[in-house]
Amino acid sequence: MACAGPVPALAERAAACAGRLRGADDVLLASHIDADGLTSAAIAASALERAGISFETVFSKQLDAEELAAIAATDYDTVLFTDFGSGQLDIISDHEAAGDFTPVIADHHRPAEAETEFHLNPLLFDIDGSSELSGAGASYVLARALEPEAEDNRDLAALAVVGAVGDMQTTDGELVGANRSIVEEGVAAGVLETSTDLALYGKQTRPLPKLLEYASDVYIPGVSNDQNGAIRFLDGLDIDLKADDGEWRRWVDLSDDERQTVASALVQRAVSKGVSADRIDGLIGTTYTLTDEPAGTELRDVSEFSTLLNATARYERADVGLAVCLGDRGAALERARRLLANHRRNLSEGLQWVKESGVTRENHVQWFHAGDRIRETIVGIIAGMAVGADGVERGTPIVAFAEKNDEEVKVSARGTPSLTRRGLDLSAVMGEASRAVGGDGGGHDVAAGATVPKGTEEEFLALADELVGEQLS
């Protein structure tokens, strides 16, 4: 009898999926390319290898009819889809019916109107796939069901947490629901530590002034987005800002007392500048640390790890991200760091372009069209970063367009947890609006995307605006 695993509601289905994989001669592992997709693939690959199951891994930016036809043309009788597949189940089930392959799906996206036997998705069991279990989490549940006798795969919980955080699944600064159960397994396995700390990105690697300057999730006047202001703020504190070698210290270099000094001063500054209490609460959150990784590196903190992964696959180097997830700390990690530096440059330039160009407001959404100025693989990230910047409202969903090719345009939409609590479901909006103009889309309630034919943006936007208005009315 299979163990209950980290998510008991999924145990029976996970066991069935694992049984199908064990019975396969070999498996084609197909996965999405973002941080959640890469960690999903790494978890599945590790579990398959440990179970002695032969497999090959492929990645796809978007699983469409053409990609699925190519998969169907391979010699694999069993295909494991991770972090996608549910939304394409209508097409996949047609291939299954035709005898092309048997699908096993470990996903967390909204399923299409079709069914298949080996479908592991939290949404099928009343678990929220946007905030309670990521694609990597679904892969982890499957990996635990696949566990060989010698190991139980709980060490893979670290990657599942990287995937969940990379998929923006934190709620009020921490992982909840089924994700929390995975965290507990990772802590018990000794691969993960949790602590309450300043909820700012870059605590392992960023110099202190940059840590505060770029921390715009909780906007603090005179500090956030203000290089000189961040330095002046730090100069006013009784701590050493530079190390003996003259370099700026990082958050990870500070003592507990020094961290408390900075955090308390930040809260006091926020209060004095009239920042609301609920926003100030956002300054403190749960930090997830990978204990096997060296302090002061991008891999130590799950948020920085997930950004490193995004910087690989979004520039057509999913192989590099997968290698890092699987433990390559040599050439692959160095290549990933170079890609990350380029990724940060592109994000900075893209965000600056949005700030200078501004957004256009409809009745219920705000939007911008980047054309070919922003890479379509990162336009969604930039849209999320732009929320709350000057001229970009935090309380209004944002829709971003970027050219994908000569015939198609990528659309990315971002909301906030407070909007989803009011009824916003961007997955439904992107799906319905895109299909109405001859495209396709989906995702999660708080973040979703679509591809539409070039020239249909205005029609798409009008329908999306109307749908959002109906949801929030």
C-alpha beads as a LAMMPS data file, in Angstrom:
LAMMPS data file: protein, C-alpha beads

473 atoms
472 bonds

1 atom types
1 bond types

-500.0 500.0 xlo xhi
-500.0 500.0 ylo yhi
-500.0 500.0 zlo zhi

Masses

1 110.0

Atoms # bond

1 1 1 0.000 0.000 0.000
2 1 1 1.336 3.446 -0.944
3 1 1 2.199 5.850 1.845
4 1 1 -0.021 8.878 2.276
5 1 1 2.847 11.120 1.235
6 1 1 2.921 14.881 1.781
7 1 1 -0.593 15.441 0.385
8 1 1 -2.911 12.606 1.442
9 1 1 -5.732 13.719 -0.876
10 1 1 -3.481 13.041 -3.863
11 1 1 -1.935 9.790 -2.609
12 1 1 -4.154 7.323 -4.458
13 1 1 -3.880 9.136 -7.795
14 1 1 -0.119 9.609 -7.324
15 1 1 0.268 5.879 -6.684
16 1 1 -1.627 5.064 -9.878
17 1 1 0.558 7.454 -11.887
18 1 1 3.703 5.993 -10.332
19 1 1 2.522 2.494 -11.179
20 1 1 2.082 3.439 -14.822
21 1 1 5.601 4.903 -14.946
22 1 1 7.116 1.802 -13.349
23 1 1 5.433 -0.347 -15.990
24 1 1 6.852 1.656 -18.896
25 1 1 9.844 0.470 -20.917
26 1 1 10.974 4.075 -21.122
27 1 1 9.439 7.505 -20.617
28 1 1 9.514 10.849 -22.426
29 1 1 9.563 13.605 -19.786
30 1 1 8.144 16.858 -21.196
31 1 1 8.162 19.988 -19.063
32 1 1 7.525 23.715 -19.068
33 1 1 10.463 26.152 -19.028
34 1 1 9.915 28.573 -16.138
35 1 1 11.349 28.062 -12.649
36 1 1 8.401 25.887 -11.665
37 1 1 8.749 23.857 -14.858
38 1 1 12.490 23.348 -14.464
39 1 1 12.203 22.231 -10.856
40 1 1 9.287 19.989 -11.836
41 1 1 11.466 18.353 -14.486
42 1 1 14.417 17.999 -12.107
43 1 1 12.268 16.372 -9.428
44 1 1 10.725 13.984 -11.951
45 1 1 14.092 13.206 -13.559
46 1 1 15.690 12.454 -10.194
47 1 1 12.803 10.212 -9.168
48 1 1 12.764 8.340 -12.495
49 1 1 16.512 7.780 -12.337
50 1 1 16.374 6.547 -8.743
51 1 1 13.538 4.184 -9.676
52 1 1 15.595 2.780 -12.543
53 1 1 13.193 4.020 -15.229
54 1 1 14.797 4.985 -18.544
55 1 1 13.772 8.439 -19.762
56 1 1 14.550 11.387 -22.023
57 1 1 13.768 15.017 -21.174
58 1 1 12.404 17.699 -23.520
59 1 1 11.226 21.230 -22.783
60 1 1 8.568 23.398 -24.360
61 1 1 7.743 27.065 -23.967
62 1 1 4.135 26.401 -24.932
63 1 1 2.509 23.008 -25.265
64 1 1 0.317 23.419 -28.346
65 1 1 -1.080 21.128 -31.035
66 1 1 2.144 21.268 -33.048
67 1 1 4.329 20.393 -30.051
68 1 1 2.010 17.536 -29.101
69 1 1 2.047 16.200 -32.656
70 1 1 5.847 16.121 -32.484
71 1 1 5.672 14.233 -29.179
72 1 1 3.174 11.799 -30.667
73 1 1 5.571 11.137 -33.549
74 1 1 8.244 9.789 -31.177
75 1 1 8.551 6.121 -30.246
76 1 1 7.637 6.679 -26.600
77 1 1 4.537 4.843 -25.392
78 1 1 4.457 6.779 -22.094
79 1 1 4.834 10.565 -21.803
80 1 1 5.144 12.313 -18.434
81 1 1 4.043 15.955 -18.593
82 1 1 5.160 18.190 -15.711
83 1 1 3.920 21.745 -15.027
84 1 1 1.737 21.623 -18.101
85 1 1 -0.573 19.177 -19.832
86 1 1 -3.786 19.746 -17.881
87 1 1 -4.735 22.767 -19.961
88 1 1 -4.032 20.825 -23.158
89 1 1 -5.845 17.677 -22.058
90 1 1 -8.359 17.927 -24.894
91 1 1 -5.585 17.553 -27.482
92 1 1 -3.630 15.064 -25.391
93 1 1 -6.687 12.833 -24.939
94 1 1 -7.159 12.721 -28.709
95 1 1 -3.598 11.401 -29.090
96 1 1 -4.241 8.915 -26.290
97 1 1 -7.405 7.690 -28.004
98 1 1 -5.456 7.298 -31.234
99 1 1 -2.943 5.089 -29.437
100 1 1 -0.037 7.514 -29.890
101 1 1 0.994 7.452 -26.228
102 1 1 -0.311 7.103 -22.688
103 1 1 -0.072 10.420 -20.819
104 1 1 0.882 10.813 -17.176
105 1 1 0.309 14.413 -16.066
106 1 1 1.654 16.141 -12.942
107 1 1 0.344 19.685 -13.235
108 1 1 -1.514 22.388 -11.321
109 1 1 -3.097 24.472 -14.080
110 1 1 -6.809 24.564 -14.895
111 1 1 -7.721 21.338 -16.753
112 1 1 -9.372 21.374 -20.155
113 1 1 -12.731 19.657 -20.621
114 1 1 -11.396 16.128 -21.074
115 1 1 -10.334 13.229 -18.887
116 1 1 -7.465 10.797 -18.659
117 1 1 -6.647 8.132 -16.105
118 1 1 -3.194 9.219 -14.907
119 1 1 -3.850 12.876 -14.136
120 1 1 -2.307 14.269 -10.930
121 1 1 -3.622 17.807 -10.416
122 1 1 -4.557 19.440 -7.077
123 1 1 -7.549 21.157 -8.680
124 1 1 -9.165 17.751 -9.191
125 1 1 -9.105 17.301 -5.399
126 1 1 -10.273 20.770 -4.291
127 1 1 -6.732 22.018 -3.631
128 1 1 -5.868 25.455 -5.045
129 1 1 -3.248 25.128 -7.784
130 1 1 -2.441 28.842 -7.639
131 1 1 -1.532 29.105 -3.976
132 1 1 -1.413 25.650 -2.384
133 1 1 0.512 23.397 -4.794
134 1 1 2.763 24.222 -7.740
135 1 1 3.805 22.093 -10.700
136 1 1 6.967 21.211 -8.807
137 1 1 4.789 20.282 -5.850
138 1 1 2.720 17.924 -8.009
139 1 1 5.951 16.397 -9.339
140 1 1 7.172 16.002 -5.764
141 1 1 3.998 14.185 -4.740
142 1 1 4.565 11.854 -7.704
143 1 1 8.246 11.420 -6.789
144 1 1 7.306 10.397 -3.244
145 1 1 4.922 7.798 -4.684
146 1 1 7.723 6.544 -6.930
147 1 1 10.174 6.226 -4.052
148 1 1 12.598 3.315 -4.446
149 1 1 13.230 1.103 -1.445
150 1 1 16.565 2.714 -0.550
151 1 1 15.391 6.343 -0.566
152 1 1 12.193 8.257 0.039
153 1 1 12.880 11.280 -2.175
154 1 1 12.162 13.784 0.613
155 1 1 15.390 15.601 -0.282
156 1 1 13.596 16.713 -3.465
157 1 1 11.323 18.895 -1.306
158 1 1 13.956 21.630 -1.608
159 1 1 13.381 21.893 -5.364
160 1 1 9.608 21.761 -4.869
161 1 1 9.828 24.807 -2.599
162 1 1 12.001 26.639 -5.162
163 1 1 9.313 25.929 -7.765
164 1 1 6.458 27.088 -5.535
165 1 1 8.179 30.353 -4.607
166 1 1 9.206 30.887 -8.234
167 1 1 5.554 30.444 -9.189
168 1 1 4.568 33.250 -6.788
169 1 1 2.618 30.933 -4.487
170 1 1 3.444 32.674 -1.219
171 1 1 0.452 34.055 0.672
172 1 1 1.147 36.856 3.158
173 1 1 4.840 36.055 2.968
174 1 1 4.737 32.273 3.369
175 1 1 3.783 29.033 1.643
176 1 1 0.433 27.582 2.698
177 1 1 -1.735 24.517 2.219
178 1 1 -0.109 21.500 0.568
179 1 1 3.041 23.560 -0.040
180 1 1 3.483 23.883 3.733
181 1 1 3.396 20.090 4.077
182 1 1 6.211 19.857 1.527
183 1 1 8.183 22.475 3.470
184 1 1 7.792 20.381 6.617
185 1 1 9.128 17.313 4.793
186 1 1 12.108 19.303 3.521
187 1 1 12.878 20.550 7.026
188 1 1 12.608 17.017 8.397
189 1 1 14.943 15.775 5.638
190 1 1 17.516 18.419 6.591
191 1 1 17.576 20.132 3.184
192 1 1 15.504 23.180 4.135
193 1 1 15.364 25.736 6.923
194 1 1 12.690 28.333 7.579
195 1 1 12.934 31.568 9.539
196 1 1 11.080 34.831 9.988
197 1 1 13.084 37.600 8.375
198 1 1 12.968 40.734 6.266
199 1 1 10.937 39.824 3.184
200 1 1 13.236 41.409 0.614
201 1 1 14.676 39.779 -2.475
202 1 1 18.466 39.441 -2.657
203 1 1 19.430 38.916 0.973
204 1 1 22.165 36.462 -0.010
205 1 1 23.867 38.346 -2.839
206 1 1 22.899 42.018 -3.036
207 1 1 24.961 44.763 -1.368
208 1 1 22.895 46.379 1.398
209 1 1 22.130 49.636 -0.470
210 1 1 20.926 47.691 -3.538
211 1 1 18.881 45.349 -1.340
212 1 1 16.890 48.322 -0.047
213 1 1 16.849 50.370 -3.247
214 1 1 15.337 47.537 -5.295
215 1 1 12.913 46.388 -2.586
216 1 1 9.823 47.954 -4.099
217 1 1 7.222 45.346 -3.094
218 1 1 6.708 47.473 0.007
219 1 1 7.399 51.002 -1.236
220 1 1 9.167 53.103 1.391
221 1 1 9.525 56.769 0.374
222 1 1 13.104 57.968 0.368
223 1 1 14.496 54.424 0.245
224 1 1 12.780 52.351 -2.437
225 1 1 13.928 53.104 -5.999
226 1 1 16.263 55.764 -4.558
227 1 1 19.966 54.878 -4.624
228 1 1 21.173 57.881 -2.657
229 1 1 18.237 57.652 -0.267
230 1 1 19.011 54.001 0.527
231 1 1 22.648 54.875 1.289
232 1 1 21.624 57.851 3.470
233 1 1 19.186 55.628 5.367
234 1 1 21.896 53.041 6.073
235 1 1 24.437 55.723 7.016
236 1 1 22.104 56.789 9.798
237 1 1 22.300 53.388 11.492
238 1 1 24.942 52.271 13.967
239 1 1 26.302 49.367 11.934
240 1 1 29.365 48.781 9.764
241 1 1 28.217 48.973 6.162
242 1 1 31.430 47.769 4.560
243 1 1 33.631 44.742 5.141
244 1 1 37.358 44.878 5.825
245 1 1 38.062 44.659 2.084
246 1 1 36.025 47.804 1.456
247 1 1 33.122 45.985 -0.209
248 1 1 29.531 46.584 0.839
249 1 1 28.221 44.000 3.250
250 1 1 25.150 41.945 2.380
251 1 1 22.207 41.004 4.567
252 1 1 23.690 37.527 5.008
253 1 1 26.867 39.142 6.411
254 1 1 25.031 40.934 9.234
255 1 1 24.659 39.647 12.779
256 1 1 21.186 39.018 14.196
257 1 1 21.389 42.261 16.162
258 1 1 22.408 44.230 13.070
259 1 1 19.556 42.764 11.073
260 1 1 17.149 43.730 13.842
261 1 1 18.526 47.279 13.752
262 1 1 17.948 47.615 9.994
263 1 1 14.507 45.978 10.087
264 1 1 13.304 48.152 12.978
265 1 1 14.555 51.305 11.276
266 1 1 12.794 50.337 8.039
267 1 1 9.515 49.831 9.862
268 1 1 9.921 53.179 11.664
269 1 1 10.651 54.927 8.340
270 1 1 7.594 53.332 6.753
271 1 1 5.361 54.399 9.656
272 1 1 6.717 57.953 9.588
273 1 1 6.041 58.183 5.830
274 1 1 2.442 57.048 6.192
275 1 1 2.778 53.562 4.708
276 1 1 -0.339 51.560 5.640
277 1 1 -0.121 48.965 8.395
278 1 1 -0.990 46.046 6.129
279 1 1 1.758 47.071 3.690
280 1 1 4.254 47.370 6.558
281 1 1 3.336 43.818 7.601
282 1 1 4.628 42.785 4.192
283 1 1 8.161 43.775 5.198
284 1 1 8.443 40.630 7.300
285 1 1 7.889 37.117 5.972
286 1 1 9.100 33.531 5.993
287 1 1 12.515 32.900 4.459
288 1 1 13.256 29.491 2.958
289 1 1 16.928 28.523 2.946
290 1 1 18.542 25.556 1.187
291 1 1 20.914 24.205 3.801
292 1 1 23.172 22.279 1.411
293 1 1 24.062 25.416 -0.601
294 1 1 26.860 27.836 0.368
295 1 1 25.836 31.043 2.176
296 1 1 26.073 34.159 0.052
297 1 1 25.221 32.404 -3.225
298 1 1 22.154 32.581 -5.472
299 1 1 21.329 28.987 -4.595
300 1 1 21.063 29.457 -0.833
301 1 1 17.790 31.414 -0.911
302 1 1 14.846 29.890 -2.798
303 1 1 13.760 33.231 -4.286
304 1 1 17.185 33.880 -5.776
305 1 1 17.462 30.254 -6.933
306 1 1 14.145 30.573 -8.789
307 1 1 15.288 33.787 -10.497
308 1 1 18.494 32.073 -11.610
309 1 1 16.391 29.310 -13.173
310 1 1 14.119 31.800 -14.930
311 1 1 17.231 33.374 -16.424
312 1 1 18.171 30.111 -18.142
313 1 1 15.026 28.739 -19.735
314 1 1 13.676 32.106 -20.842
315 1 1 16.797 32.443 -22.993
316 1 1 16.467 29.000 -24.595
317 1 1 18.844 27.290 -22.149
318 1 1 16.530 25.080 -20.150
319 1 1 19.273 22.457 -20.257
320 1 1 21.474 24.735 -18.149
321 1 1 18.766 25.302 -15.538
322 1 1 18.022 21.595 -15.346
323 1 1 21.709 20.792 -14.880
324 1 1 21.919 23.266 -11.976
325 1 1 18.832 21.714 -10.381
326 1 1 20.430 18.289 -10.742
327 1 1 23.558 19.430 -8.901
328 1 1 26.016 20.779 -11.498
329 1 1 27.980 23.419 -9.616
330 1 1 30.648 23.818 -12.308
331 1 1 30.156 24.863 -15.928
332 1 1 26.340 24.890 -15.774
333 1 1 26.256 27.167 -12.731
334 1 1 28.754 29.587 -14.281
335 1 1 26.706 29.676 -17.489
336 1 1 23.546 30.252 -15.444
337 1 1 25.169 33.171 -13.645
338 1 1 26.100 34.789 -16.954
339 1 1 22.544 34.317 -18.187
340 1 1 21.273 35.816 -14.922
341 1 1 23.385 38.945 -15.386
342 1 1 21.938 39.336 -18.889
343 1 1 18.421 38.622 -17.579
344 1 1 18.721 41.330 -14.918
345 1 1 19.922 43.813 -17.522
346 1 1 16.956 43.025 -19.748
347 1 1 14.505 43.278 -16.862
348 1 1 15.947 46.631 -15.793
349 1 1 15.800 48.020 -19.325
350 1 1 12.304 46.651 -19.881
351 1 1 10.998 48.089 -16.623
352 1 1 12.554 51.443 -17.444
353 1 1 10.815 51.382 -20.834
354 1 1 7.441 50.728 -19.175
355 1 1 8.008 53.536 -16.669
356 1 1 8.903 55.980 -19.447
357 1 1 6.175 54.861 -21.863
358 1 1 3.471 54.451 -19.258
359 1 1 0.371 52.280 -19.342
360 1 1 -3.063 52.836 -20.853
361 1 1 -6.136 52.452 -18.669
362 1 1 -9.376 50.843 -19.738
363 1 1 -12.382 50.537 -17.446
364 1 1 -11.064 47.539 -15.513
365 1 1 -7.510 46.796 -16.699
366 1 1 -4.338 48.701 -17.525
367 1 1 -2.017 47.644 -20.332
368 1 1 1.059 48.283 -22.437
369 1 1 2.254 46.927 -25.777
370 1 1 6.031 46.475 -25.915
371 1 1 6.197 45.307 -29.523
372 1 1 9.708 43.965 -30.033
373 1 1 11.258 46.136 -27.285
374 1 1 10.771 43.487 -24.580
375 1 1 11.412 39.785 -25.068
376 1 1 8.129 37.886 -25.011
377 1 1 9.519 35.355 -22.516
378 1 1 10.036 38.054 -19.860
379 1 1 7.230 40.539 -20.570
380 1 1 5.082 38.929 -17.858
381 1 1 7.833 39.329 -15.262
382 1 1 8.234 42.991 -16.196
383 1 1 4.479 43.542 -16.016
384 1 1 4.526 42.189 -12.468
385 1 1 7.522 44.344 -11.554
386 1 1 5.820 47.449 -12.949
387 1 1 2.791 47.131 -10.666
388 1 1 3.053 49.816 -8.007
389 1 1 5.594 51.918 -9.928
390 1 1 4.781 55.541 -10.711
391 1 1 1.678 55.661 -12.887
392 1 1 0.923 51.934 -12.578
393 1 1 -1.915 51.149 -10.201
394 1 1 -1.517 48.262 -7.766
395 1 1 -5.264 47.672 -7.516
396 1 1 -5.838 47.169 -11.254
397 1 1 -4.897 44.046 -13.260
398 1 1 -2.154 44.695 -15.807
399 1 1 -2.038 43.196 -19.309
400 1 1 1.181 43.235 -21.341
401 1 1 1.727 42.504 -25.036
402 1 1 4.978 41.611 -26.811
403 1 1 5.671 40.303 -30.296
404 1 1 6.240 36.559 -30.384
405 1 1 6.875 36.202 -34.128
406 1 1 5.622 37.672 -37.388
407 1 1 2.155 36.222 -36.903
408 1 1 1.591 36.048 -33.139
409 1 1 1.638 38.248 -30.043
410 1 1 2.299 37.039 -26.488
411 1 1 -0.044 38.356 -23.802
412 1 1 0.780 38.243 -20.086
413 1 1 -1.548 39.334 -17.293
414 1 1 -0.835 39.902 -13.617
415 1 1 -3.100 40.604 -10.662
416 1 1 -2.694 40.635 -6.888
417 1 1 -3.906 38.272 -4.151
418 1 1 -6.329 40.937 -2.940
419 1 1 -7.892 41.069 -6.417
420 1 1 -8.243 37.285 -6.618
421 1 1 -9.976 37.341 -3.248
422 1 1 -12.504 39.697 -4.842
423 1 1 -13.107 37.227 -7.679
424 1 1 -10.391 37.939 -10.263
425 1 1 -9.463 34.855 -12.310
426 1 1 -6.997 35.804 -15.024
427 1 1 -6.770 32.207 -16.224
428 1 1 -10.427 32.325 -17.243
429 1 1 -10.013 35.808 -18.732
430 1 1 -6.948 34.901 -20.804
431 1 1 -8.509 31.649 -21.961
432 1 1 -11.873 33.061 -23.043
433 1 1 -10.593 36.315 -24.562
434 1 1 -7.785 34.616 -26.501
435 1 1 -9.955 31.856 -27.924
436 1 1 -12.495 34.456 -29.047
437 1 1 -9.850 35.967 -31.362
438 1 1 -8.351 32.703 -32.589
439 1 1 -5.659 32.222 -29.952
440 1 1 -5.307 30.241 -26.752
441 1 1 -4.303 30.882 -23.160
442 1 1 -4.637 30.013 -19.499
443 1 1 -2.619 29.877 -16.289
444 1 1 -3.610 30.866 -12.772
445 1 1 -6.061 33.312 -11.245
446 1 1 -3.305 35.762 -10.241
447 1 1 -1.025 35.312 -13.280
448 1 1 -1.900 34.028 -16.734
449 1 1 -0.887 34.289 -20.355
450 1 1 -2.041 33.781 -23.909
451 1 1 -0.942 33.856 -27.516
452 1 1 -3.130 35.700 -30.020
453 1 1 -2.864 36.475 -33.735
454 1 1 -1.140 39.757 -34.471
455 1 1 -3.696 42.479 -35.136
456 1 1 -6.310 41.127 -32.737
457 1 1 -4.957 42.889 -29.658
458 1 1 -7.634 45.583 -29.580
459 1 1 -10.467 43.072 -29.812
460 1 1 -8.804 40.840 -27.236
461 1 1 -8.302 43.745 -24.833
462 1 1 -11.913 44.889 -25.075
463 1 1 -13.170 41.429 -24.189
464 1 1 -10.610 40.947 -21.402
465 1 1 -11.597 44.312 -19.903
466 1 1 -15.254 43.312 -19.988
467 1 1 -14.577 39.923 -18.388
468 1 1 -12.494 41.425 -15.581
469 1 1 -15.259 43.926 -14.937
470 1 1 -17.798 41.128 -14.607
471 1 1 -15.554 39.220 -12.193
472 1 1 -14.898 42.201 -9.949
473 1 1 -18.425 43.622 -9.994

Bonds

1 1 1 2
2 1 2 3
3 1 3 4
4 1 4 5
5 1 5 6
6 1 6 7
7 1 7 8
8 1 8 9
9 1 9 10
10 1 10 11
11 1 11 12
12 1 12 13
13 1 13 14
14 1 14 15
15 1 15 16
16 1 16 17
17 1 17 18
18 1 18 19
19 1 19 20
20 1 20 21
21 1 21 22
22 1 22 23
23 1 23 24
24 1 24 25
25 1 25 26
26 1 26 27
27 1 27 28
28 1 28 29
29 1 29 30
30 1 30 31
31 1 31 32
32 1 32 33
33 1 33 34
34 1 34 35
35 1 35 36
36 1 36 37
37 1 37 38
38 1 38 39
39 1 39 40
40 1 40 41
41 1 41 42
42 1 42 43
43 1 43 44
44 1 44 45
45 1 45 46
46 1 46 47
47 1 47 48
48 1 48 49
49 1 49 50
50 1 50 51
51 1 51 52
52 1 52 53
53 1 53 54
54 1 54 55
55 1 55 56
56 1 56 57
57 1 57 58
58 1 58 59
59 1 59 60
60 1 60 61
61 1 61 62
62 1 62 63
63 1 63 64
64 1 64 65
65 1 65 66
66 1 66 67
67 1 67 68
68 1 68 69
69 1 69 70
70 1 70 71
71 1 71 72
72 1 72 73
73 1 73 74
74 1 74 75
75 1 75 76
76 1 76 77
77 1 77 78
78 1 78 79
79 1 79 80
80 1 80 81
81 1 81 82
82 1 82 83
83 1 83 84
84 1 84 85
85 1 85 86
86 1 86 87
87 1 87 88
88 1 88 89
89 1 89 90
90 1 90 91
91 1 91 92
92 1 92 93
93 1 93 94
94 1 94 95
95 1 95 96
96 1 96 97
97 1 97 98
98 1 98 99
99 1 99 100
100 1 100 101
101 1 101 102
102 1 102 103
103 1 103 104
104 1 104 105
105 1 105 106
106 1 106 107
107 1 107 108
108 1 108 109
109 1 109 110
110 1 110 111
111 1 111 112
112 1 112 113
113 1 113 114
114 1 114 115
115 1 115 116
116 1 116 117
117 1 117 118
118 1 118 119
119 1 119 120
120 1 120 121
121 1 121 122
122 1 122 123
123 1 123 124
124 1 124 125
125 1 125 126
126 1 126 127
127 1 127 128
128 1 128 129
129 1 129 130
130 1 130 131
131 1 131 132
132 1 132 133
133 1 133 134
134 1 134 135
135 1 135 136
136 1 136 137
137 1 137 138
138 1 138 139
139 1 139 140
140 1 140 141
141 1 141 142
142 1 142 143
143 1 143 144
144 1 144 145
145 1 145 146
146 1 146 147
147 1 147 148
148 1 148 149
149 1 149 150
150 1 150 151
151 1 151 152
152 1 152 153
153 1 153 154
154 1 154 155
155 1 155 156
156 1 156 157
157 1 157 158
158 1 158 159
159 1 159 160
160 1 160 161
161 1 161 162
162 1 162 163
163 1 163 164
164 1 164 165
165 1 165 166
166 1 166 167
167 1 167 168
168 1 168 169
169 1 169 170
170 1 170 171
171 1 171 172
172 1 172 173
173 1 173 174
174 1 174 175
175 1 175 176
176 1 176 177
177 1 177 178
178 1 178 179
179 1 179 180
180 1 180 181
181 1 181 182
182 1 182 183
183 1 183 184
184 1 184 185
185 1 185 186
186 1 186 187
187 1 187 188
188 1 188 189
189 1 189 190
190 1 190 191
191 1 191 192
192 1 192 193
193 1 193 194
194 1 194 195
195 1 195 196
196 1 196 197
197 1 197 198
198 1 198 199
199 1 199 200
200 1 200 201
201 1 201 202
202 1 202 203
203 1 203 204
204 1 204 205
205 1 205 206
206 1 206 207
207 1 207 208
208 1 208 209
209 1 209 210
210 1 210 211
211 1 211 212
212 1 212 213
213 1 213 214
214 1 214 215
215 1 215 216
216 1 216 217
217 1 217 218
218 1 218 219
219 1 219 220
220 1 220 221
221 1 221 222
222 1 222 223
223 1 223 224
224 1 224 225
225 1 225 226
226 1 226 227
227 1 227 228
228 1 228 229
229 1 229 230
230 1 230 231
231 1 231 232
232 1 232 233
233 1 233 234
234 1 234 235
235 1 235 236
236 1 236 237
237 1 237 238
238 1 238 239
239 1 239 240
240 1 240 241
241 1 241 242
242 1 242 243
243 1 243 244
244 1 244 245
245 1 245 246
246 1 246 247
247 1 247 248
248 1 248 249
249 1 249 250
250 1 250 251
251 1 251 252
252 1 252 253
253 1 253 254
254 1 254 255
255 1 255 256
256 1 256 257
257 1 257 258
258 1 258 259
259 1 259 260
260 1 260 261
261 1 261 262
262 1 262 263
263 1 263 264
264 1 264 265
265 1 265 266
266 1 266 267
267 1 267 268
268 1 268 269
269 1 269 270
270 1 270 271
271 1 271 272
272 1 272 273
273 1 273 274
274 1 274 275
275 1 275 276
276 1 276 277
277 1 277 278
278 1 278 279
279 1 279 280
280 1 280 281
281 1 281 282
282 1 282 283
283 1 283 284
284 1 284 285
285 1 285 286
286 1 286 287
287 1 287 288
288 1 288 289
289 1 289 290
290 1 290 291
291 1 291 292
292 1 292 293
293 1 293 294
294 1 294 295
295 1 295 296
296 1 296 297
297 1 297 298
298 1 298 299
299 1 299 300
300 1 300 301
301 1 301 302
302 1 302 303
303 1 303 304
304 1 304 305
305 1 305 306
306 1 306 307
307 1 307 308
308 1 308 309
309 1 309 310
310 1 310 311
311 1 311 312
312 1 312 313
313 1 313 314
314 1 314 315
315 1 315 316
316 1 316 317
317 1 317 318
318 1 318 319
319 1 319 320
320 1 320 321
321 1 321 322
322 1 322 323
323 1 323 324
324 1 324 325
325 1 325 326
326 1 326 327
327 1 327 328
328 1 328 329
329 1 329 330
330 1 330 331
331 1 331 332
332 1 332 333
333 1 333 334
334 1 334 335
335 1 335 336
336 1 336 337
337 1 337 338
338 1 338 339
339 1 339 340
340 1 340 341
341 1 341 342
342 1 342 343
343 1 343 344
344 1 344 345
345 1 345 346
346 1 346 347
347 1 347 348
348 1 348 349
349 1 349 350
350 1 350 351
351 1 351 352
352 1 352 353
353 1 353 354
354 1 354 355
355 1 355 356
356 1 356 357
357 1 357 358
358 1 358 359
359 1 359 360
360 1 360 361
361 1 361 362
362 1 362 363
363 1 363 364
364 1 364 365
365 1 365 366
366 1 366 367
367 1 367 368
368 1 368 369
369 1 369 370
370 1 370 371
371 1 371 372
372 1 372 373
373 1 373 374
374 1 374 375
375 1 375 376
376 1 376 377
377 1 377 378
378 1 378 379
379 1 379 380
380 1 380 381
381 1 381 382
382 1 382 383
383 1 383 384
384 1 384 385
385 1 385 386
386 1 386 387
387 1 387 388
388 1 388 389
389 1 389 390
390 1 390 391
391 1 391 392
392 1 392 393
393 1 393 394
394 1 394 395
395 1 395 396
396 1 396 397
397 1 397 398
398 1 398 399
399 1 399 400
400 1 400 401
401 1 401 402
402 1 402 403
403 1 403 404
404 1 404 405
405 1 405 406
406 1 406 407
407 1 407 408
408 1 408 409
409 1 409 410
410 1 410 411
411 1 411 412
412 1 412 413
413 1 413 414
414 1 414 415
415 1 415 416
416 1 416 417
417 1 417 418
418 1 418 419
419 1 419 420
420 1 420 421
421 1 421 422
422 1 422 423
423 1 423 424
424 1 424 425
425 1 425 426
426 1 426 427
427 1 427 428
428 1 428 429
429 1 429 430
430 1 430 431
431 1 431 432
432 1 432 433
433 1 433 434
434 1 434 435
435 1 435 436
436 1 436 437
437 1 437 438
438 1 438 439
439 1 439 440
440 1 440 441
441 1 441 442
442 1 442 443
443 1 443 444
444 1 444 445
445 1 445 446
446 1 446 447
447 1 447 448
448 1 448 449
449 1 449 450
450 1 450 451
451 1 451 452
452 1 452 453
453 1 453 454
454 1 454 455
455 1 455 456
456 1 456 457
457 1 457 458
458 1 458 459
459 1 459 460
460 1 460 461
461 1 461 462
462 1 462 463
463 1 463 464
464 1 464 465
465 1 465 466
466 1 466 467
467 1 467 468
468 1 468 469
469 1 469 470
470 1 470 471
471 1 471 472
472 1 472 473
